[in-house]
Amino acid sequence: MSLLLKDKIIFLTGGSMGIGFECAKKYKEAGAKVIVMANDAASLEQCIKELGEEHCTVLGDVSVSVDVQSAIELGLKKYGRIDVIHNNAGIASPSKPLHETTDAEWQKVFDVNLKSILFTTRFSIEALKQSQGCIINTSSMVGEIGQDNHAAYTATKGAINTLTKSMALDYAPFKIRVNAVAPAAVWTPMLREWGKEQKDAERIEKYMDEIHPLGYCPEGDVVADACVFLASDMSRFITGCIMPVSGGAELGYRRMSL
Ligand SMILES: NC(=O)c1ccc[n+]([C@@H]2O[C@H](COP(=O)([O-])OP(=O)(O)OC[C@H]3O[C@@H](n4cnc5c(N)ncnc54)[C@H](O)[C@@H]3O)[C@@H](O)[C@H]2O)c1
């Protein structure tokens, strides 16, 4: 890949594993320096080993304002600028319909998946105005089409889609673009955990392949390539876009073997 992101500084949440880690590696390959914030010390350690010391990792919780503030300040101190904020950290649990969801479960998934975007935006907006940078939100196809047994999670992703468009409007005067990527399913630690929670766990792999008309459930590299595009000047006239990276999962009625 050419150096589409040469010298860009990217603040990436949830970049220590899964989709985020694939993004971190592709951002590096494309010439960027990456600040990875995540709440898991062990995977962060692996992450910095793989990325190298010119990048940096910060342990913290994206749903805690002061953690996000200090992570962004650390990035600004180290690199002097931020060009891209990628809000990727997210949780999918609980696997429940709405009436079974507890107040605490509801609050947690909204804080991690949604309030975190308020915090990263609040603390980076001046830097983004200076760099005329961009924001990428990791949404999900279920934010558009819904999903059974995941009421709270899907509500956060639907909210991210609308929020992405409103942010795109608010920040366009500053030449800050705001877009989202919407994968269907992607093999990551999160999806593997989710699979184990399902009552038909042994059939999940086949089901995951079949929901994608292109024939397979991908790894995070497919999402990362889309994010490199959205972070780069190649997408300089694209804002407010919720980009499906879904192998066509949302398209039409289909017969599946299950
Ligand atoms: N895997 C899928 O099938 C899939 C599909 C559509 C959308 N997504 C979305 O992609 C994003 C990444 O998912 P994944 O499957 O790679 O997840 P994952 O569980 O494999 O990795 C999640 C990452 O986020 C971090 N994280 C979680 N909670 C955090 C918190 N409170 N503070 C800081 N960091 C936190 C973890 O440390 C980890 O680095 C999520 O927003 C998810 O909703 C995933």
Ligand as a Chemical Component Dictionary entry (heavy atoms), coordinates in Angstrom:
data_LIG
# 
_chem_comp.id                   LIG 
_chem_comp.type                 NON-POLYMER 
_chem_comp.pdbx_formal_charge   0 
_chem_comp.three_letter_code    LIG 
# 
loop_
_chem_comp_atom.comp_id 
_chem_comp_atom.atom_id 
_chem_comp_atom.alt_atom_id 
_chem_comp_atom.type_symbol 
_chem_comp_atom.charge 
_chem_comp_atom.model_Cartn_x 
_chem_comp_atom.model_Cartn_y 
_chem_comp_atom.model_Cartn_z 
_chem_comp_atom.pdbx_ordinal 
LIG N1  N1  N 0  -16.521 -8.047 15.561 1  
LIG C1  C1  C 0  -17.622 -7.789 14.904 2  
LIG O1  O1  O 0  -18.260 -8.687 14.336 3  
LIG C2  C2  C 0  -18.124 -6.379 14.802 4  
LIG C3  C3  C 0  -19.147 -6.105 13.875 5  
LIG C4  C4  C 0  -19.609 -4.792 13.747 6  
LIG C5  C5  C 0  -19.070 -3.793 14.527 7  
LIG N2  N2  N 1  -18.087 -4.091 15.420 8  
LIG C6  C6  C 0  -17.560 -2.984 16.222 9  
LIG O2  O2  O 0  -16.162 -2.904 16.043 10 
LIG C7  C7  C 0  -15.554 -2.373 17.215 11 
LIG C8  C8  C 0  -14.436 -3.283 17.654 12 
LIG O3  O3  O 0  -14.980 -4.566 17.910 13 
LIG P1  P1  P 0  -14.066 -5.872 18.039 14 
LIG O4  O4  O 0  -14.917 -6.998 17.606 15 
LIG O5  O5  O -1 -12.750 -5.642 17.385 16 
LIG O6  O6  O 0  -13.916 -5.933 19.635 17 
LIG P2  P2  P 0  -12.822 -6.639 20.576 18 
LIG O7  O7  O 0  -13.546 -6.979 21.830 19 
LIG O8  O8  O 0  -12.142 -7.714 19.826 20 
LIG O9  O9  O 0  -11.811 -5.455 20.879 21 
LIG C9  C9  C 0  -12.312 -4.319 21.560 22 
LIG C10 C10 C 0  -11.212 -3.323 21.843 23 
LIG O10 O10 O 0  -11.820 -2.225 22.534 24 
LIG C11 C11 C 0  -11.182 -2.058 23.799 25 
LIG N3  N3  N 0  -12.182 -1.613 24.775 26 
LIG C12 C12 C 0  -13.350 -2.205 25.119 27 
LIG N4  N4  N 0  -13.959 -1.498 26.087 28 
LIG C13 C13 C 0  -13.142 -0.435 26.363 29 
LIG C14 C14 C 0  -13.198 0.638  27.280 30 
LIG N5  N5  N 0  -14.218 0.791  28.128 31 
LIG N6  N6  N 0  -12.194 1.526  27.278 32 
LIG C15 C15 C 0  -11.139 1.395  26.439 33 
LIG N7  N7  N 0  -11.022 0.393  25.555 34 
LIG C16 C16 C 0  -12.023 -0.510 25.517 35 
LIG C17 C17 C 0  -10.561 -3.403 24.129 36 
LIG O11 O11 O 0  -9.473  -3.247 25.033 37 
LIG C18 C18 C 0  -10.110 -3.855 22.729 38 
LIG O12 O12 O 0  -8.903  -3.222 22.395 39 
LIG C19 C19 C 0  -16.679 -2.224 18.247 40 
LIG O13 O13 O 0  -17.131 -0.889 18.250 41 
LIG C20 C20 C 0  -17.755 -3.148 17.715 42 
LIG O14 O14 O 0  -19.051 -2.767 18.126 43 
LIG C21 C21 C 0  -17.608 -5.347 15.569 44 
# 
loop_
_chem_comp_bond.comp_id 
_chem_comp_bond.atom_id_1 
_chem_comp_bond.atom_id_2 
_chem_comp_bond.value_order 
_chem_comp_bond.pdbx_ordinal 
LIG N1  C1  SING 1  
LIG C1  O1  DOUB 2  
LIG C1  C2  SING 3  
LIG C2  C3  SING 4  
LIG C2  C21 DOUB 5  
LIG C3  C4  DOUB 6  
LIG C4  C5  SING 7  
LIG C5  N2  DOUB 8  
LIG N2  C6  SING 9  
LIG N2  C21 SING 10 
LIG C6  O2  SING 11 
LIG C6  C20 SING 12 
LIG O2  C7  SING 13 
LIG C7  C8  SING 14 
LIG C7  C19 SING 15 
LIG C8  O3  SING 16 
LIG O3  P1  SING 17 
LIG P1  O4  DOUB 18 
LIG P1  O5  SING 19 
LIG P1  O6  SING 20 
LIG O6  P2  SING 21 
LIG P2  O7  DOUB 22 
LIG P2  O8  SING 23 
LIG P2  O9  SING 24 
LIG O9  C9  SING 25 
LIG C9  C10 SING 26 
LIG C10 O10 SING 27 
LIG C10 C18 SING 28 
LIG O10 C11 SING 29 
LIG C11 N3  SING 30 
LIG C11 C17 SING 31 
LIG N3  C12 SING 32 
LIG N3  C16 SING 33 
LIG C12 N4  DOUB 34 
LIG N4  C13 SING 35 
LIG C13 C14 SING 36 
LIG C13 C16 DOUB 37 
LIG C14 N5  SING 38 
LIG C14 N6  DOUB 39 
LIG N6  C15 SING 40 
LIG C15 N7  DOUB 41 
LIG N7  C16 SING 42 
LIG C17 O11 SING 43 
LIG C17 C18 SING 44 
LIG C18 O12 SING 45 
LIG C19 O13 SING 46 
LIG C19 C20 SING 47 
LIG C20 O14 SING 48 
# 
